[in-house]
Amino acid sequence: MNNCPCGSEMTYNQCCRQYHDGKSAPTAETLMRSRYSAYVMRNGAYLHRSWHGSTRPNKKGLLQLPPMDWLGLEIVRTEQGGEQDAAG
């Protein structure tokens, strides 16, 4: 099995798939990783669902994502955004 595109070293089924399938991401970092994986996998429906309504582009544009080569996700640092935080 291949590792999840988000770089977690888990398989996609163990990692981001649960969020793509509807579970809420518990932390800001998990959300960022799941959204990165969605871009890699061209999952525009998840991107639309997880994008804040005040800045979200139209759904049609997200469902027709062009093919791109995603090189990787590097988490430099995190501040707040944990399960008990309101922001992060």
Buried (B, 14 or more C-beta within 10 A) or exposed (E): EEEBBBBBEBEBEEBBBBBBEEEEBEBBBBBBBBBBBBBBBBBBEBBBBBBEEEEBEEBEEBEEBEEEEEEEBEEEEEEEBEEEEEEE
